[in-house]
C-alpha cells in the first residue's frame, strides 16, 4: 500500500492511499460509530450499504452515516486509490447536519474541480502542518466539501431489493418501540425465514442483531451528547437496563458509563 497523506487526531482520522495490487482480503459488511467519507479515485468496485448497491466511478464521494452497514465490493484485482476520512459530526458546522442525515450515499463529482482540489489540499496540508492545527484545517476542508454536496451534487442511482428496503424503513420508523419480527413479516407478506435470508444475503446479519446494533448506535450518540445511560436506554428501544448494559459492553467493549471518556481514536480501534 502506498500512502500519500495520513493523520490521526482527536476528532478526525484521514488517509489517502493506493493499493497497487488490489485488496487481498474480502471486506465484510461493518458499521462505524461516526461519519465516514470516501472519495474514490481509481478502481473497479461497488459500494454496498443497507441493501443498496452503487457502481463506483472516478471521483465518487461516499457518505456513510453512523450505524449504516456497508462494504466495498472489489470487482477484480487492480489499482485502487481513495481518500478515507472518519470525522466526528459534532465538529462540523451545524448548517450541514441535514446533509449527513439525508438519504444520500454516493455522489458523482467527476466534473467538479473545486471538490477534487479540496481533497488534494488535504495531502498538501498534511505535509506542512500537524497536531491540532492540521485537524482544524482538515475539518474546515470537509465542511467545504459538504457545502458543495449541498449546491452542486449529482446523486448516483442504485440497485436495491424492494422488500429489504421496506423492512429497513419499517425498522427505522419503529426503532424506539417494540419491534415484533412476526408483525414485520406480516406487514411485508413474507415468512420469517425469507426475511432472515434477505438480511444475511445483503447485510450479513440477522434481523434481530441488526435492530440491536441500530439501537446501540442511537444510545451511544445520546451518551456522547451528555445524556445519562440509565435514562436513555428505554428511549432507544431497550426494555430493561441490564440487557442494555450487557449488549452495550458486548458490542463496544466498554460499559455505557465509560463511553463519554472515549475519543475518536478509541472509537475506530475498538
C-alpha positions as CSV (number, residue, x, y, z in Angstrom):
1,X,0.0,0.0,0.0
2,X,1.2,3.5,-0.9
3,X,0.2,6.4,1.4
4,X,0.1,10.0,0.2
5,X,-1.3,11.6,3.2
6,X,-2.2,10.4,6.8
7,X,-3.3,12.0,10.0
8,X,-5.0,10.7,13.2
9,X,-6.4,13.4,15.6
10,X,-8.9,13.6,18.4
11,X,-11.8,14.2,16.1
12,X,-10.7,13.0,12.7
13,X,-8.8,10.2,11.0
14,X,-7.6,10.9,7.5
15,X,-5.7,8.8,4.9
16,X,-5.1,8.9,1.2
17,X,-3.9,5.5,0.0
18,X,-3.3,3.5,-3.1
19,X,-3.4,-0.3,-3.3
20,X,-1.4,-1.2,-6.5
21,X,-2.0,-4.9,-6.2
22,X,-5.7,-4.6,-5.2
23,X,-7.3,-5.6,-1.9
24,X,-6.0,-9.0,-0.9
25,X,-8.8,-9.8,1.5
26,X,-12.6,-9.7,1.3
27,X,-14.2,-6.8,3.0
28,X,-17.2,-7.9,5.2
29,X,-20.2,-5.6,6.0
30,X,-19.5,-3.5,9.0
31,X,-20.5,-0.2,10.6
32,X,-18.8,2.8,12.2
33,X,-20.0,4.8,15.1
34,X,-19.2,8.1,13.4
35,X,-19.5,9.6,9.9
36,X,-17.2,8.2,7.1
37,X,-16.3,9.8,3.8
38,X,-14.6,8.0,1.0
39,X,-13.5,9.9,-2.1
40,X,-12.9,7.3,-4.8
41,X,-10.1,7.9,-7.3
42,X,-9.4,4.7,-9.1
43,X,-10.5,1.0,-9.2
44,X,-13.3,-1.2,-10.4
45,X,-15.6,-1.6,-7.3
46,X,-19.1,-1.3,-5.9
47,X,-20.3,0.3,-2.7
48,X,-23.0,-1.7,-0.8
49,X,-24.9,0.0,2.1
50,X,-28.1,-1.0,3.8
51,X,-29.2,-3.3,1.0
52,X,-28.3,-0.8,-1.8
53,X,-25.6,-1.2,-4.5
54,X,-23.7,1.6,-6.2
55,X,-21.2,1.3,-9.1
56,X,-18.2,3.5,-8.1
57,X,-16.7,5.8,-10.7
58,X,-13.7,8.2,-10.7
59,X,-14.4,10.9,-8.1
60,X,-17.4,9.3,-6.5
61,X,-17.9,10.6,-3.0
62,X,-19.3,8.1,-0.5
63,X,-21.1,9.3,2.6
64,X,-21.6,6.6,5.3
65,X,-23.7,7.6,8.3
66,X,-23.1,6.2,11.8
67,X,-24.6,2.7,12.2
68,X,-25.0,2.0,8.4
69,X,-23.9,-1.5,7.5
70,X,-21.7,-1.1,4.4
71,X,-18.7,-2.6,2.5
72,X,-16.9,-2.1,-0.8
73,X,-17.0,-5.0,-3.2
74,X,-14.0,-5.1,-5.4
75,X,-14.8,-6.5,-8.9
76,X,-11.3,-7.6,-9.8
77,X,-7.7,-7.2,-8.8
78,X,-6.1,-4.0,-9.9
79,X,-5.1,-0.5,-8.8
80,X,-7.3,1.0,-6.1
81,X,-6.9,4.6,-4.9
82,X,-9.0,6.6,-2.4
83,X,-9.3,9.2,0.3
84,X,-10.8,7.8,3.6
85,X,-12.0,10.1,6.4
86,X,-13.7,9.4,9.7
87,X,-14.9,12.5,11.4
88,X,-17.0,13.4,14.5
89,X,-20.1,15.2,13.2
90,X,-20.3,17.5,16.2
91,X,-17.1,19.2,14.9
92,X,-18.7,20.0,11.6
93,X,-20.9,23.1,11.0
94,X,-24.5,22.7,12.3
95,X,-25.8,24.1,9.0
96,X,-24.6,20.9,7.1
97,X,-26.0,18.3,9.6
98,X,-29.1,17.9,7.4
99,X,-26.9,16.8,4.5
100,X,-25.4,13.9,6.6
101,X,-28.8,12.9,7.8
102,X,-30.2,12.9,4.3
103,X,-30.6,9.7,2.4
104,X,-27.6,10.4,0.2
105,X,-25.0,7.7,-0.2
106,X,-22.9,8.2,-3.3
107,X,-22.4,11.4,-5.3
108,X,-20.5,12.0,-8.5
109,X,-18.0,14.9,-8.5
110,X,-16.2,14.0,-11.8
111,X,-16.8,17.4,-13.2
112,X,-16.3,19.4,-10.1
113,X,-12.7,20.7,-9.9
114,X,-13.4,22.5,-6.6
115,X,-14.1,19.3,-4.7
116,X,-11.2,17.5,-6.3
117,X,-8.9,20.3,-5.3
118,X,-10.3,20.3,-1.8
119,X,-9.1,16.7,-1.3
120,X,-5.8,17.5,-3.0
121,X,-5.3,20.3,-0.5
122,X,-5.6,17.8,2.4
123,X,-2.5,16.0,1.3
124,X,-0.7,19.3,0.9
125,X,-1.5,20.4,4.4
126,X,-0.6,17.0,5.9
127,X,3.0,17.7,4.6
128,X,3.2,21.1,6.3
129,X,1.2,21.0,9.5
130,X,0.5,18.7,12.3
131,X,-1.5,18.3,15.6
132,X,-4.5,20.5,16.4
133,X,-3.7,23.0,13.7
134,X,-3.8,20.3,11.0
135,X,-7.0,18.9,12.5
136,X,-8.7,22.3,12.2
137,X,-7.6,22.7,8.6
138,X,-8.9,19.3,7.6
139,X,-12.3,19.8,9.3
140,X,-12.7,23.1,7.5
141,X,-12.0,21.5,4.2
142,X,-14.5,18.8,4.9
143,X,-17.1,21.4,5.7
144,X,-16.4,22.9,2.2
145,X,-16.9,19.5,0.7
146,X,-20.3,19.2,2.3
147,X,-21.3,22.7,1.1
148,X,-20.5,21.5,-2.4
149,X,-22.6,18.4,-1.8
150,X,-25.5,20.8,-1.0
151,X,-25.2,23.1,-4.1
152,X,-23.9,21.0,-7.0
153,X,-24.1,17.3,-6.4
154,X,-25.2,14.7,-8.9
155,X,-26.6,11.8,-6.7
156,X,-25.8,8.4,-8.1
157,X,-28.6,5.8,-8.7
158,X,-28.5,2.5,-7.0
159,X,-29.9,-1.1,-7.2
160,X,-31.8,-2.3,-4.2
161,X,-34.2,-5.1,-3.1
162,X,-37.6,-3.5,-2.7
163,X,-38.7,-5.9,0.1
164,X,-35.5,-5.3,2.1
165,X,-35.9,-1.6,1.6
166,X,-39.4,-1.7,3.1
167,X,-38.1,-3.8,6.0
168,X,-35.3,-1.3,6.8
169,X,-37.7,1.6,6.6
170,X,-40.2,-0.2,9.0
171,X,-37.3,-0.9,11.5
172,X,-36.1,2.7,11.3
173,X,-39.6,4.1,11.9
174,X,-40.2,1.8,14.9
175,X,-36.7,1.7,16.3
176,X,-37.6,3.3,19.6
177,X,-40.5,1.0,20.2
178,X,-41.1,-2.8,20.4
179,X,-40.4,-4.4,17.0
180,X,-42.0,-7.8,16.6
181,X,-40.4,-9.8,13.7
182,X,-43.7,-11.6,13.0
183,X,-45.5,-8.2,12.7
184,X,-42.8,-7.0,10.3
185,X,-43.2,-10.1,8.2
186,X,-47.0,-9.8,8.2
187,X,-46.5,-6.2,7.0
188,X,-44.4,-7.3,4.1
189,X,-46.3,-10.5,3.3
190,X,-43.3,-12.7,3.7
191,X,-42.1,-15.5,6.0
192,X,-39.6,-15.1,8.9
193,X,-37.2,-17.5,7.1
194,X,-37.3,-15.4,3.9
195,X,-36.7,-12.2,5.9
196,X,-33.7,-13.8,7.6
197,X,-32.3,-14.9,4.2
198,X,-32.6,-11.3,2.8
199,X,-30.7,-9.8,5.8
200,X,-28.0,-12.5,5.7
201,X,-27.6,-12.1,1.9
202,X,-27.4,-8.3,1.8
203,X,-26.2,-7.3,5.3
204,X,-24.5,-10.4,6.6
205,X,-26.5,-10.1,9.8
206,X,-29.8,-11.4,11.3
207,X,-32.8,-9.0,11.6
208,X,-32.6,-9.2,15.4
209,X,-28.9,-8.4,15.6
210,X,-29.4,-5.6,13.0
211,X,-32.1,-4.0,15.2
212,X,-30.0,-4.2,18.3
213,X,-26.9,-2.7,16.6
214,X,-29.0,0.2,15.3
215,X,-30.4,0.9,18.8
216,X,-26.9,0.7,20.4
217,X,-25.6,3.3,17.9
218,X,-28.5,5.5,18.8
219,X,-27.8,5.1,22.5
220,X,-24.1,5.7,22.1
221,X,-24.7,9.0,20.3
222,X,-27.0,10.1,23.1
223,X,-24.5,9.2,25.7
224,X,-21.7,11.0,23.9
225,X,-24.0,14.0,23.7
226,X,-24.2,14.0,27.5
227,X,-27.3,12.0,28.3
228,X,-27.3,9.6,31.2
229,X,-27.3,5.8,30.2
230,X,-29.8,4.9,33.0
231,X,-32.3,7.3,31.4
232,X,-31.9,6.9,27.6
233,X,-31.8,3.1,27.3
234,X,-35.6,2.9,27.2
235,X,-35.8,5.8,24.7
236,X,-33.6,3.6,22.4
237,X,-35.9,0.6,22.4
238,X,-34.5,-1.5,25.3
239,X,-36.9,-3.0,27.8
240,X,-34.5,-3.1,30.7
241,X,-31.2,-1.6,31.7
242,X,-29.4,-4.9,32.4
243,X,-29.9,-6.2,28.9
244,X,-28.9,-2.8,27.5
245,X,-25.7,-2.8,29.6
246,X,-24.9,-6.3,28.5
247,X,-25.4,-5.7,24.8
248,X,-23.5,-2.4,25.0
249,X,-20.5,-3.9,26.6
250,X,-20.5,-6.8,24.1
251,X,-20.8,-4.5,21.1
252,X,-18.5,-1.7,22.0
253,X,-16.1,-3.4,24.5
254,X,-16.9,-0.8,27.3
255,X,-19.8,-0.1,29.6
256,X,-22.2,2.8,28.9
257,X,-20.9,4.8,31.8
258,X,-17.3,4.6,30.3
259,X,-18.5,5.9,26.9
260,X,-18.1,9.6,27.5
261,X,-14.4,9.4,28.0
262,X,-13.6,7.9,24.6
263,X,-12.2,9.9,21.8
264,X,-12.3,9.1,18.1
265,X,-9.1,7.0,18.1
266,X,-10.6,4.7,20.7
267,X,-13.9,4.5,18.7
268,X,-12.2,3.4,15.5
269,X,-9.8,0.9,17.0
270,X,-12.5,-0.8,19.1
